Amino acid sequence: MEIMAGNIAGTICLDALKDMENVYALGTLEDLQGEIQIFNGEVSIVVLVTVLFSYLLH
């Protein structure tokens, strides 16, 4: 419910979950800048990249 209240700050250290067997999770990075995927203890981080195309159009 914290997200619904506007709290999008990071609250967990991923080292606590790394290499743990049978751990599966999906969540957002701090300030919604990407997502975290954990599949059987393997942590993957997907980062949102914003590219400005206006420079290329001129």
LUMLUMDREN-2810 file (N, C-alpha, C; in Angstrom, 1 decimal):
<atoms>
<atom><aa>M</aa><ch>A</ch><at>N</at><xx>0.8</xx><yy>-1.2</yy><zz>0.0</zz></atom>
<atom><aa>M</aa><ch>A</ch><at>CA</at><xx>0.0</xx><yy>0.0</yy><zz>0.0</zz></atom>
<atom><aa>M</aa><ch>A</ch><at>C</at><xx>0.8</xx><yy>1.3</yy><zz>0.0</zz></atom>
<atom><aa>E</aa><ch>A</ch><at>N</at><xx>2.1</xx><yy>1.1</yy><zz>0.3</zz></atom>
<atom><aa>E</aa><ch>A</ch><at>CA</at><xx>3.0</xx><yy>2.3</yy><zz>0.3</zz></atom>
<atom><aa>E</aa><ch>A</ch><at>C</at><xx>3.0</xx><yy>3.0</yy><zz>-1.1</zz></atom>
<atom><aa>I</aa><ch>A</ch><at>N</at><xx>3.1</xx><yy>2.2</yy><zz>-2.1</zz></atom>
<atom><aa>I</aa><ch>A</ch><at>CA</at><xx>3.1</xx><yy>2.7</yy><zz>-3.5</zz></atom>
<atom><aa>I</aa><ch>A</ch><at>C</at><xx>1.9</xx><yy>3.5</yy><zz>-3.8</zz></atom>
<atom><aa>M</aa><ch>A</ch><at>N</at><xx>0.7</xx><yy>3.0</yy><zz>-3.3</zz></atom>
<atom><aa>M</aa><ch>A</ch><at>CA</at><xx>-0.5</xx><yy>3.7</yy><zz>-3.5</zz></atom>
<atom><aa>M</aa><ch>A</ch><at>C</at><xx>-0.6</xx><yy>5.0</yy><zz>-2.8</zz></atom>
<atom><aa>A</aa><ch>A</ch><at>N</at><xx>0.2</xx><yy>5.2</yy><zz>-1.8</zz></atom>
<atom><aa>A</aa><ch>A</ch><at>CA</at><xx>0.3</xx><yy>6.4</yy><zz>-1.1</zz></atom>
<atom><aa>A</aa><ch>A</ch><at>C</at><xx>1.4</xx><yy>7.4</yy><zz>-1.7</zz></atom>
<atom><aa>G</aa><ch>A</ch><at>N</at><xx>2.1</xx><yy>6.9</yy><zz>-2.7</zz></atom>
<atom><aa>G</aa><ch>A</ch><at>CA</at><xx>3.1</xx><yy>7.8</yy><zz>-3.4</zz></atom>
<atom><aa>G</aa><ch>A</ch><at>C</at><xx>4.5</xx><yy>7.5</yy><zz>-3.0</zz></atom>
<atom><aa>N</aa><ch>A</ch><at>N</at><xx>4.7</xx><yy>6.5</yy><zz>-2.1</zz></atom>
<atom><aa>N</aa><ch>A</ch><at>CA</at><xx>6.1</xx><yy>6.2</yy><zz>-1.7</zz></atom>
<atom><aa>N</aa><ch>A</ch><at>C</at><xx>6.7</xx><yy>5.2</yy><zz>-2.7</zz></atom>
<atom><aa>I</aa><ch>A</ch><at>N</at><xx>7.7</xx><yy>5.8</yy><zz>-3.6</zz></atom>
<atom><aa>I</aa><ch>A</ch><at>CA</at><xx>8.3</xx><yy>4.9</yy><zz>-4.6</zz></atom>
<atom><aa>I</aa><ch>A</ch><at>C</at><xx>9.8</xx><yy>4.8</yy><zz>-4.3</zz></atom>
<atom><aa>A</aa><ch>A</ch><at>N</at><xx>10.2</xx><yy>5.0</yy><zz>-3.1</zz></atom>
<atom><aa>A</aa><ch>A</ch><at>CA</at><xx>11.6</xx><yy>4.9</yy><zz>-2.7</zz></atom>
<atom><aa>A</aa><ch>A</ch><at>C</at><xx>12.0</xx><yy>3.4</yy><zz>-2.6</zz></atom>
<atom><aa>G</aa><ch>A</ch><at>N</at><xx>13.3</xx><yy>3.1</yy><zz>-2.8</zz></atom>
<atom><aa>G</aa><ch>A</ch><at>CA</at><xx>13.8</xx><yy>1.8</yy><zz>-2.6</zz></atom>
<atom><aa>G</aa><ch>A</ch><at>C</at><xx>13.8</xx><yy>1.4</yy><zz>-1.1</zz></atom>
<atom><aa>T</aa><ch>A</ch><at>N</at><xx>13.5</xx><yy>0.1</yy><zz>-0.8</zz></atom>
<atom><aa>T</aa><ch>A</ch><at>CA</at><xx>13.4</xx><yy>-0.2</yy><zz>0.6</zz></atom>
<atom><aa>T</aa><ch>A</ch><at>C</at><xx>14.1</xx><yy>-1.6</yy><zz>1.0</zz></atom>
<atom><aa>I</aa><ch>A</ch><at>N</at><xx>14.8</xx><yy>-2.2</yy><zz>0.0</zz></atom>
<atom><aa>I</aa><ch>A</ch><at>CA</at><xx>15.4</xx><yy>-3.5</yy><zz>0.3</zz></atom>
<atom><aa>I</aa><ch>A</ch><at>C</at><xx>16.8</xx><yy>-3.6</yy><zz>-0.4</zz></atom>
<atom><aa>C</aa><ch>A</ch><at>N</at><xx>17.7</xx><yy>-4.2</yy><zz>0.3</zz></atom>
<atom><aa>C</aa><ch>A</ch><at>CA</at><xx>19.0</xx><yy>-4.5</yy><zz>-0.3</zz></atom>
<atom><aa>C</aa><ch>A</ch><at>C</at><xx>19.0</xx><yy>-5.8</yy><zz>-1.0</zz></atom>
<atom><aa>L</aa><ch>A</ch><at>N</at><xx>19.3</xx><yy>-5.8</yy><zz>-2.3</zz></atom>
<atom><aa>L</aa><ch>A</ch><at>CA</at><xx>19.2</xx><yy>-7.1</yy><zz>-3.1</zz></atom>
<atom><aa>L</aa><ch>A</ch><at>C</at><xx>20.2</xx><yy>-8.1</yy><zz>-2.7</zz></atom>
<atom><aa>D</aa><ch>A</ch><at>N</at><xx>21.2</xx><yy>-7.8</yy><zz>-2.0</zz></atom>
<atom><aa>D</aa><ch>A</ch><at>CA</at><xx>22.2</xx><yy>-8.8</yy><zz>-1.5</zz></atom>
<atom><aa>D</aa><ch>A</ch><at>C</at><xx>21.5</xx><yy>-9.8</yy><zz>-0.6</zz></atom>
<atom><aa>A</aa><ch>A</ch><at>N</at><xx>20.5</xx><yy>-9.3</yy><zz>0.1</zz></atom>
<atom><aa>A</aa><ch>A</ch><at>CA</at><xx>19.8</xx><yy>-10.2</yy><zz>1.0</zz></atom>
<atom><aa>A</aa><ch>A</ch><at>C</at><xx>19.0</xx><yy>-11.3</yy><zz>0.3</zz></atom>
<atom><aa>L</aa><ch>A</ch><at>N</at><xx>18.7</xx><yy>-11.1</yy><zz>-1.0</zz></atom>
<atom><aa>L</aa><ch>A</ch><at>CA</at><xx>18.0</xx><yy>-12.1</yy><zz>-1.7</zz></atom>
<atom><aa>L</aa><ch>A</ch><at>C</at><xx>18.8</xx><yy>-12.9</yy><zz>-2.7</zz></atom>
<atom><aa>K</aa><ch>A</ch><at>N</at><xx>20.0</xx><yy>-12.4</yy><zz>-3.0</zz></atom>
<atom><aa>K</aa><ch>A</ch><at>CA</at><xx>20.9</xx><yy>-13.0</yy><zz>-4.0</zz></atom>
<atom><aa>K</aa><ch>A</ch><at>C</at><xx>21.3</xx><yy>-14.4</yy><zz>-3.6</zz></atom>
<atom><aa>D</aa><ch>A</ch><at>N</at><xx>21.2</xx><yy>-15.3</yy><zz>-4.6</zz></atom>
<atom><aa>D</aa><ch>A</ch><at>CA</at><xx>21.7</xx><yy>-16.7</yy><zz>-4.5</zz></atom>
<atom><aa>D</aa><ch>A</ch><at>C</at><xx>20.8</xx><yy>-17.6</yy><zz>-3.6</zz></atom>
<atom><aa>M</aa><ch>A</ch><at>N</at><xx>19.7</xx><yy>-17.1</yy><zz>-3.2</zz></atom>
<atom><aa>M</aa><ch>A</ch><at>CA</at><xx>18.8</xx><yy>-17.9</yy><zz>-2.4</zz></atom>
<atom><aa>M</aa><ch>A</ch><at>C</at><xx>18.0</xx><yy>-18.8</yy><zz>-3.3</zz></atom>
<atom><aa>E</aa><ch>A</ch><at>N</at><xx>17.9</xx><yy>-20.1</yy><zz>-3.0</zz></atom>
<atom><aa>E</aa><ch>A</ch><at>CA</at><xx>17.2</xx><yy>-21.0</yy><zz>-3.8</zz></atom>
<atom><aa>E</aa><ch>A</ch><at>C</at><xx>15.7</xx><yy>-20.8</yy><zz>-3.7</zz></atom>
<atom><aa>N</aa><ch>A</ch><at>N</at><xx>15.0</xx><yy>-21.1</yy><zz>-4.7</zz></atom>
<atom><aa>N</aa><ch>A</ch><at>CA</at><xx>13.5</xx><yy>-21.0</yy><zz>-4.7</zz></atom>
<atom><aa>N</aa><ch>A</ch><at>C</at><xx>12.9</xx><yy>-19.6</yy><zz>-4.4</zz></atom>
<atom><aa>V</aa><ch>A</ch><at>N</at><xx>13.7</xx><yy>-18.6</yy><zz>-4.7</zz></atom>
<atom><aa>V</aa><ch>A</ch><at>CA</at><xx>13.2</xx><yy>-17.2</yy><zz>-4.5</zz></atom>
<atom><aa>V</aa><ch>A</ch><at>C</at><xx>12.8</xx><yy>-16.7</yy><zz>-5.9</zz></atom>
<atom><aa>Y</aa><ch>A</ch><at>N</at><xx>11.6</xx><yy>-16.2</yy><zz>-6.0</zz></atom>
<atom><aa>Y</aa><ch>A</ch><at>CA</at><xx>11.1</xx><yy>-15.6</yy><zz>-7.3</zz></atom>
<atom><aa>Y</aa><ch>A</ch><at>C</at><xx>10.4</xx><yy>-14.3</yy><zz>-6.9</zz></atom>
<atom><aa>A</aa><ch>A</ch><at>N</at><xx>10.7</xx><yy>-13.2</yy><zz>-7.6</zz></atom>
<atom><aa>A</aa><ch>A</ch><at>CA</at><xx>10.1</xx><yy>-12.0</yy><zz>-7.3</zz></atom>
<atom><aa>A</aa><ch>A</ch><at>C</at><xx>10.2</xx><yy>-11.0</yy><zz>-8.5</zz></atom>
<atom><aa>L</aa><ch>A</ch><at>N</at><xx>9.3</xx><yy>-10.1</yy><zz>-8.5</zz></atom>
<atom><aa>L</aa><ch>A</ch><at>CA</at><xx>9.3</xx><yy>-9.0</yy><zz>-9.6</zz></atom>
<atom><aa>L</aa><ch>A</ch><at>C</at><xx>8.9</xx><yy>-7.7</yy><zz>-8.9</zz></atom>
<atom><aa>G</aa><ch>A</ch><at>N</at><xx>9.6</xx><yy>-6.7</yy><zz>-9.2</zz></atom>
<atom><aa>G</aa><ch>A</ch><at>CA</at><xx>9.4</xx><yy>-5.4</yy><zz>-8.5</zz></atom>
<atom><aa>G</aa><ch>A</ch><at>C</at><xx>10.0</xx><yy>-4.3</yy><zz>-9.3</zz></atom>
<atom><aa>T</aa><ch>A</ch><at>N</at><xx>9.7</xx><yy>-3.1</yy><zz>-8.8</zz></atom>
<atom><aa>T</aa><ch>A</ch><at>CA</at><xx>10.2</xx><yy>-1.9</yy><zz>-9.5</zz></atom>
<atom><aa>T</aa><ch>A</ch><at>C</at><xx>11.5</xx><yy>-1.3</yy><zz>-8.9</zz></atom>
<atom><aa>L</aa><ch>A</ch><at>N</at><xx>12.3</xx><yy>-0.7</yy><zz>-9.6</zz></atom>
<atom><aa>L</aa><ch>A</ch><at>CA</at><xx>13.5</xx><yy>0.0</yy><zz>-9.1</zz></atom>
<atom><aa>L</aa><ch>A</ch><at>C</at><xx>13.0</xx><yy>1.3</yy><zz>-8.4</zz></atom>
<atom><aa>E</aa><ch>A</ch><at>N</at><xx>13.8</xx><yy>1.9</yy><zz>-7.6</zz></atom>
<atom><aa>E</aa><ch>A</ch><at>CA</at><xx>13.5</xx><yy>3.1</yy><zz>-6.9</zz></atom>
<atom><aa>E</aa><ch>A</ch><at>C</at><xx>13.1</xx><yy>4.2</yy><zz>-8.0</zz></atom>
<atom><aa>D</aa><ch>A</ch><at>N</at><xx>12.1</xx><yy>5.0</yy><zz>-7.6</zz></atom>
<atom><aa>D</aa><ch>A</ch><at>CA</at><xx>11.5</xx><yy>6.0</yy><zz>-8.5</zz></atom>
<atom><aa>D</aa><ch>A</ch><at>C</at><xx>11.0</xx><yy>5.5</yy><zz>-9.8</zz></atom>
<atom><aa>L</aa><ch>A</ch><at>N</at><xx>10.6</xx><yy>4.2</yy><zz>-9.9</zz></atom>
<atom><aa>L</aa><ch>A</ch><at>CA</at><xx>10.1</xx><yy>3.6</yy><zz>-11.1</zz></atom>
<atom><aa>L</aa><ch>A</ch><at>C</at><xx>10.9</xx><yy>3.7</yy><zz>-12.3</zz></atom>
<atom><aa>Q</aa><ch>A</ch><at>N</at><xx>12.3</xx><yy>3.6</yy><zz>-12.1</zz></atom>
<atom><aa>Q</aa><ch>A</ch><at>CA</at><xx>13.2</xx><yy>3.8</yy><zz>-13.2</zz></atom>
<atom><aa>Q</aa><ch>A</ch><at>C</at><xx>13.5</xx><yy>2.5</yy><zz>-13.9</zz></atom>
<atom><aa>G</aa><ch>A</ch><at>N</at><xx>12.9</xx><yy>1.4</yy><zz>-13.6</zz></atom>
<atom><aa>G</aa><ch>A</ch><at>CA</at><xx>13.1</xx><yy>0.1</yy><zz>-14.2</zz></atom>
<atom><aa>G</aa><ch>A</ch><at>C</at><xx>12.5</xx><yy>-1.0</yy><zz>-13.3</zz></atom>
<atom><aa>E</aa><ch>A</ch><at>N</at><xx>12.9</xx><yy>-2.2</yy><zz>-13.5</zz></atom>
<atom><aa>E</aa><ch>A</ch><at>CA</at><xx>12.4</xx><yy>-3.3</yy><zz>-12.7</zz></atom>
<atom><aa>E</aa><ch>A</ch><at>C</at><xx>13.4</xx><yy>-4.3</yy><zz>-12.3</zz></atom>
<atom><aa>I</aa><ch>A</ch><at>N</at><xx>13.1</xx><yy>-5.0</yy><zz>-11.3</zz></atom>
<atom><aa>I</aa><ch>A</ch><at>CA</at><xx>14.0</xx><yy>-6.1</yy><zz>-10.7</zz></atom>
<atom><aa>I</aa><ch>A</ch><at>C</at><xx>13.3</xx><yy>-7.4</yy><zz>-10.9</zz></atom>
<atom><aa>Q</aa><ch>A</ch><at>N</at><xx>14.0</xx><yy>-8.4</yy><zz>-11.4</zz></atom>
<atom><aa>Q</aa><ch>A</ch><at>CA</at><xx>13.4</xx><yy>-9.7</yy><zz>-11.6</zz></atom>
<atom><aa>Q</aa><ch>A</ch><at>C</at><xx>14.3</xx><yy>-10.7</yy><zz>-10.9</zz></atom>
<atom><aa>I</aa><ch>A</ch><at>N</at><xx>13.8</xx><yy>-11.6</yy><zz>-10.1</zz></atom>
<atom><aa>I</aa><ch>A</ch><at>CA</at><xx>14.5</xx><yy>-12.6</yy><zz>-9.4</zz></atom>
<atom><aa>I</aa><ch>A</ch><at>C</at><xx>13.9</xx><yy>-13.9</yy><zz>-9.7</zz></atom>
<atom><aa>F</aa><ch>A</ch><at>N</at><xx>14.7</xx><yy>-14.8</yy><zz>-10.3</zz></atom>
<atom><aa>F</aa><ch>A</ch><at>CA</at><xx>14.2</xx><yy>-16.1</yy><zz>-10.7</zz></atom>
<atom><aa>F</aa><ch>A</ch><at>C</at><xx>15.2</xx><yy>-17.2</yy><zz>-10.1</zz></atom>
<atom><aa>N</aa><ch>A</ch><at>N</at><xx>14.7</xx><yy>-17.9</yy><zz>-9.1</zz></atom>
<atom><aa>N</aa><ch>A</ch><at>CA</at><xx>15.5</xx><yy>-18.9</yy><zz>-8.4</zz></atom>
<atom><aa>N</aa><ch>A</ch><at>C</at><xx>16.8</xx><yy>-18.3</yy><zz>-7.9</zz></atom>
<atom><aa>G</aa><ch>A</ch><at>N</at><xx>16.7</xx><yy>-17.1</yy><zz>-7.3</zz></atom>
<atom><aa>G</aa><ch>A</ch><at>CA</at><xx>17.9</xx><yy>-16.5</yy><zz>-6.7</zz></atom>
<atom><aa>G</aa><ch>A</ch><at>C</at><xx>18.8</xx><yy>-15.7</yy><zz>-7.6</zz></atom>
<atom><aa>E</aa><ch>A</ch><at>N</at><xx>18.5</xx><yy>-15.7</yy><zz>-8.9</zz></atom>
<atom><aa>E</aa><ch>A</ch><at>CA</at><xx>19.3</xx><yy>-15.0</yy><zz>-9.9</zz></atom>
<atom><aa>E</aa><ch>A</ch><at>C</at><xx>18.7</xx><yy>-13.6</yy><zz>-10.1</zz></atom>
<atom><aa>V</aa><ch>A</ch><at>N</at><xx>19.4</xx><yy>-12.5</yy><zz>-9.7</zz></atom>
<atom><aa>V</aa><ch>A</ch><at>CA</at><xx>18.8</xx><yy>-11.2</yy><zz>-9.8</zz></atom>
<atom><aa>V</aa><ch>A</ch><at>C</at><xx>19.2</xx><yy>-10.6</yy><zz>-11.2</zz></atom>
<atom><aa>S</aa><ch>A</ch><at>N</at><xx>18.1</xx><yy>-10.0</yy><zz>-11.8</zz></atom>
<atom><aa>S</aa><ch>A</ch><at>CA</at><xx>18.3</xx><yy>-9.3</yy><zz>-13.1</zz></atom>
<atom><aa>S</aa><ch>A</ch><at>C</at><xx>17.7</xx><yy>-7.9</yy><zz>-12.9</zz></atom>
<atom><aa>I</aa><ch>A</ch><at>N</at><xx>18.3</xx><yy>-6.9</yy><zz>-13.4</zz></atom>
<atom><aa>I</aa><ch>A</ch><at>CA</at><xx>17.8</xx><yy>-5.5</yy><zz>-13.3</zz></atom>
<atom><aa>I</aa><ch>A</ch><at>C</at><xx>17.7</xx><yy>-5.0</yy><zz>-14.7</zz></atom>
<atom><aa>V</aa><ch>A</ch><at>N</at><xx>16.5</xx><yy>-4.5</yy><zz>-15.0</zz></atom>
<atom><aa>V</aa><ch>A</ch><at>CA</at><xx>16.2</xx><yy>-3.9</yy><zz>-16.3</zz></atom>
<atom><aa>V</aa><ch>A</ch><at>C</at><xx>16.0</xx><yy>-2.4</yy><zz>-16.0</zz></atom>
<atom><aa>V</aa><ch>A</ch><at>N</at><xx>16.8</xx><yy>-1.6</yy><zz>-16.7</zz></atom>
<atom><aa>V</aa><ch>A</ch><at>CA</at><xx>16.7</xx><yy>-0.1</yy><zz>-16.5</zz></atom>
<atom><aa>V</aa><ch>A</ch><at>C</at><xx>16.0</xx><yy>0.6</yy><zz>-17.6</zz></atom>
<atom><aa>L</aa><ch>A</ch><at>N</at><xx>15.2</xx><yy>1.5</yy><zz>-17.3</zz></atom>
<atom><aa>L</aa><ch>A</ch><at>CA</at><xx>14.5</xx><yy>2.3</yy><zz>-18.3</zz></atom>
<atom><aa>L</aa><ch>A</ch><at>C</at><xx>15.4</xx><yy>3.4</yy><zz>-18.8</zz></atom>
<atom><aa>V</aa><ch>A</ch><at>N</at><xx>15.6</xx><yy>3.4</yy><zz>-20.2</zz></atom>
<atom><aa>V</aa><ch>A</ch><at>CA</at><xx>16.4</xx><yy>4.4</yy><zz>-20.8</zz></atom>
<atom><aa>V</aa><ch>A</ch><at>C</at><xx>15.5</xx><yy>5.3</yy><zz>-21.7</zz></atom>
<atom><aa>T</aa><ch>A</ch><at>N</at><xx>15.6</xx><yy>6.6</yy><zz>-21.5</zz></atom>
<atom><aa>T</aa><ch>A</ch><at>CA</at><xx>14.8</xx><yy>7.5</yy><zz>-22.2</zz></atom>
<atom><aa>T</aa><ch>A</ch><at>C</at><xx>15.8</xx><yy>8.2</yy><zz>-23.2</zz></atom>
<atom><aa>V</aa><ch>A</ch><at>N</at><xx>15.4</xx><yy>8.1</yy><zz>-24.5</zz></atom>
<atom><aa>V</aa><ch>A</ch><at>CA</at><xx>16.2</xx><yy>8.7</yy><zz>-25.6</zz></atom>
<atom><aa>V</aa><ch>A</ch><at>C</at><xx>15.4</xx><yy>9.9</yy><zz>-26.2</zz></atom>
<atom><aa>L</aa><ch>A</ch><at>N</at><xx>16.0</xx><yy>11.0</yy><zz>-26.4</zz></atom>
<atom><aa>L</aa><ch>A</ch><at>CA</at><xx>15.4</xx><yy>12.1</yy><zz>-27.0</zz></atom>
<atom><aa>L</aa><ch>A</ch><at>C</at><xx>15.7</xx><yy>12.1</yy><zz>-28.5</zz></atom>
<atom><aa>F</aa><ch>A</ch><at>N</at><xx>14.6</xx><yy>12.1</yy><zz>-29.3</zz></atom>
<atom><aa>F</aa><ch>A</ch><at>CA</at><xx>14.7</xx><yy>12.0</yy><zz>-30.7</zz></atom>
<atom><aa>F</aa><ch>A</ch><at>C</at><xx>14.7</xx><yy>13.4</yy><zz>-31.4</zz></atom>
<atom><aa>S</aa><ch>A</ch><at>N</at><xx>14.3</xx><yy>14.4</yy><zz>-30.6</zz></atom>
<atom><aa>S</aa><ch>A</ch><at>CA</at><xx>14.2</xx><yy>15.7</yy><zz>-31.3</zz></atom>
<atom><aa>S</aa><ch>A</ch><at>C</at><xx>15.5</xx><yy>16.2</yy><zz>-31.9</zz></atom>
<atom><aa>Y</aa><ch>A</ch><at>N</at><xx>16.6</xx><yy>15.9</yy><zz>-31.4</zz></atom>
<atom><aa>Y</aa><ch>A</ch><at>CA</at><xx>17.9</xx><yy>16.3</yy><zz>-31.9</zz></atom>
<atom><aa>Y</aa><ch>A</ch><at>C</at><xx>18.1</xx><yy>15.6</yy><zz>-33.3</zz></atom>
<atom><aa>L</aa><ch>A</ch><at>N</at><xx>17.7</xx><yy>14.3</yy><zz>-33.4</zz></atom>
<atom><aa>L</aa><ch>A</ch><at>CA</at><xx>17.9</xx><yy>13.6</yy><zz>-34.7</zz></atom>
<atom><aa>L</aa><ch>A</ch><at>C</at><xx>16.9</xx><yy>14.1</yy><zz>-35.8</zz></atom>
<atom><aa>L</aa><ch>A</ch><at>N</at><xx>15.8</xx><yy>14.7</yy><zz>-35.4</zz></atom>
<atom><aa>L</aa><ch>A</ch><at>CA</at><xx>14.8</xx><yy>15.1</yy><zz>-36.4</zz></atom>
<atom><aa>L</aa><ch>A</ch><at>C</at><xx>15.2</xx><yy>16.4</yy><zz>-37.0</zz></atom>
<atom><aa>H</aa><ch>A</ch><at>N</at><xx>16.1</xx><yy>17.2</yy><zz>-36.5</zz></atom>
<atom><aa>H</aa><ch>A</ch><at>CA</at><xx>16.4</xx><yy>18.5</yy><zz>-37.0</zz></atom>
<atom><aa>H</aa><ch>A</ch><at>C</at><xx>17.5</xx><yy>18.4</yy><zz>-38.0</zz></atom>
</atoms>
